[in-house]
């Protein structure tokens, strides 16, 4: 009978020394429990739960701005002004009912709309002057011209408009953001940039 306690102690010491690399990362008792299959497996589940919560998160203006600054390398002012200009363009090119749904789907849209840069119409020569003149006669051209001028005032060229739209669509490509993504896509379906 005295042999059984000696065997248990010997096995414990042997196992502890065998798994010595784990003893630095975790307690020796945890190493023994893990070796015997009695360890806790809750950590991977917690990581999965956090990832799932992030995936299930609702879209927001703050998240959209973060996505723009992180992925397009623009300043916070450029992100909020540019996205505000894009949303303002969308507001003019989809029904008020759809824009209301878009605003509801992305909390904080009003703050982005308030960041739209004010642009005075300047009569200039060349293509810009022609666009300004044509904008006087067509609401569609006016909204396109306004958006281009707003991006210019932010130090962004008009080629960035579709990069913003594409980034917004990517950000909204979640189960919760699909409706907003569709409405934004509809607003830019006739964009000629």
C-alpha positions in Angstrom: 0.0 0.0 0.0 2.9 2.4 0.6 3.9 2.0 -3.1 0.7 3.8 -4.4 1.5 7.2 -2.8 5.1 7.0 -4.0 3.9 6.2 -7.6 1.5 9.2 -7.5 4.2 11.6 -6.2 6.7 10.2 -8.8 4.2 10.6 -11.6 3.3 14.2 -10.6 7.0 15.1 -10.4 7.7 13.5 -13.7 4.8 15.2 -15.4 5.7 18.5 -13.9 9.3 18.3 -15.2 8.1 17.0 -18.5 5.8 20.0 -19.1 8.3 22.5 -17.6 7.9 24.8 -20.6 4.3 25.2 -19.7 5.1 26.0 -16.0 6.5 29.4 -17.0 3.4 30.3 -18.9 0.9 28.9 -16.4 0.9 27.5 -13.0 2.2 24.0 -12.4 -1.1 22.8 -11.2 -2.8 24.0 -14.4 -0.1 22.2 -16.4 -0.9 18.9 -14.6 -4.7 19.4 -15.0 -4.3 20.2 -18.7 -2.1 17.1 -19.2 -4.8 15.0 -17.5 -7.5 16.5 -19.6 -9.1 18.4 -16.7 -8.0 21.9 -17.8 -10.2 24.7 -18.7 -11.1 25.2 -22.4 -13.0 28.4 -21.8 -10.3 30.8 -23.2 -10.8 29.9 -26.9 -14.6 30.2 -26.4 -14.2 33.6 -25.0 -12.1 34.8 -27.9 -14.7 33.3 -30.3 -17.5 35.1 -28.4 -15.6 38.4 -28.6 -15.2 38.0 -32.4 -18.8 37.1 -32.7 -19.8 40.2 -30.7 -17.7 42.4 -33.0 -19.3 40.8 -36.1 -22.7 41.3 -34.7 -22.1 44.9 -33.8 -24.3 47.5 -35.5 -22.8 49.9 -37.9 -22.2 53.4 -36.6 -20.8 56.7 -37.9 -17.9 56.4 -35.6 -17.1 52.9 -36.9 -17.4 54.1 -40.4 -15.0 57.0 -39.8 -12.5 54.7 -38.2 -12.7 52.4 -41.2 -12.0 55.3 -43.5 -9.1 56.7 -41.6 -7.5 53.3 -41.1 -7.9 52.0 -44.6 -7.7 55.2 -46.8 -5.1 57.1 -44.9 -7.1 60.2 -44.6 -7.4 62.6 -41.6 -10.4 62.5 -39.2 -11.6 65.8 -40.7 -11.3 64.5 -44.3 -13.1 61.3 -43.3 -16.0 63.1 -41.6 -16.3 65.8 -44.2 -16.0 63.4 -47.1 -18.4 60.9 -45.7 -20.8 63.7 -44.8 -20.6 64.9 -48.4 -21.3 61.4 -49.7 -24.3 61.0 -47.4 -25.5 64.4 -48.5 -25.2 63.3 -52.1 -27.1 60.1 -51.2 -29.8 62.2 -49.5 -30.3 64.1 -52.8 -30.4 61.0 -54.9 -32.6 58.5 -53.1 -36.1 59.0 -51.7 -36.5 60.6 -48.3 -38.0 57.4 -47.0 -34.9 55.4 -48.0 -32.6 58.1 -46.6 -34.4 58.0 -43.3 -33.9 54.2 -43.2 -30.2 54.8 -44.1 -29.9 57.3 -41.2 -31.5 54.8 -38.8 -29.3 52.0 -40.0 -26.1 54.1 -39.3 -26.5 55.9 -36.0 -24.6 59.2 -36.1 -25.3 60.2 -39.7 -26.5 63.6 -38.6 -23.1 64.4 -37.2 -21.5 63.5 -40.5 -24.0 65.6 -42.4 -23.1 68.6 -40.2 -19.4 68.0 -41.2 -20.1 68.6 -45.0 -17.8 71.4 -46.1 -19.4 74.5 -47.3 -18.3 75.3 -50.9 -18.9 78.6 -52.6 -19.5 78.4 -56.3 -16.6 80.0 -58.0 -16.8 80.9 -61.7 -13.7 79.5 -63.2 -12.6 78.7 -66.7 -12.1 75.3 -68.1 -14.0 72.2 -67.2 -14.8 73.4 -63.7 -16.5 76.5 -65.1 -18.5 74.4 -67.5 -19.6 72.1 -64.6 -20.6 75.1 -62.5 -22.6 76.5 -65.5 -24.3 73.1 -66.2 -25.1 72.7 -62.5 -27.3 75.8 -62.8 -29.6 73.8 -65.2 -29.5 70.3 -63.8 -30.1 69.0 -60.3 -28.2 65.8 -61.1 -25.2 67.7 -62.4 -25.4 70.1 -59.4 -25.2 67.3 -56.9 -22.2 65.7 -58.6 -20.5 69.1 -59.0 -21.2 69.9 -55.3 -19.7 66.6 -54.2 -16.6 67.0 -56.3 -16.1 70.6 -55.0 -16.6 69.4 -51.4 -13.9 66.8 -51.8 -11.6 69.4 -53.4 -12.1 71.7 -50.4 -11.0 68.8 -48.2 -7.8 68.4 -50.2 -9.1 65.2 -51.8 -9.4 64.6 -55.6 -12.7 63.5 -57.0 -11.2 60.0 -57.6 -11.5 59.5 -53.8 -15.3 59.7 -54.0 -15.6 56.1 -55.1 -12.9 54.9 -52.8 -15.0 56.3 -49.9 -18.1 54.6 -51.3 -16.2 51.3 -51.7 -14.8 51.5 -48.1 -18.3 52.4 -46.7 -19.8 49.4 -48.6 -17.1 47.2 -47.2 -17.7 48.5 -43.7 -21.4 47.9 -44.1 -21.0 44.4 -45.5 -22.4 42.8 -42.3 -25.8 41.2 -41.7 -26.8 44.4 -39.8 -25.4 46.7 -42.4 -26.8 45.2 -45.6 -29.8 47.5 -45.8 -27.6 50.6 -45.4 -25.1 49.2 -48.0 -27.9 48.7 -50.5 -29.2 52.2 -50.1 -25.8 53.7 -50.4 -25.1 51.6 -53.5 -28.5 52.7 -55.0 -27.5 56.4 -54.5 -24.3 56.0 -56.4 -25.7 53.7 -59.1 -25.6 56.5 -61.7 -22.4 58.2 -60.5 -20.2 59.3 -63.3 -17.0 60.4 -61.6 
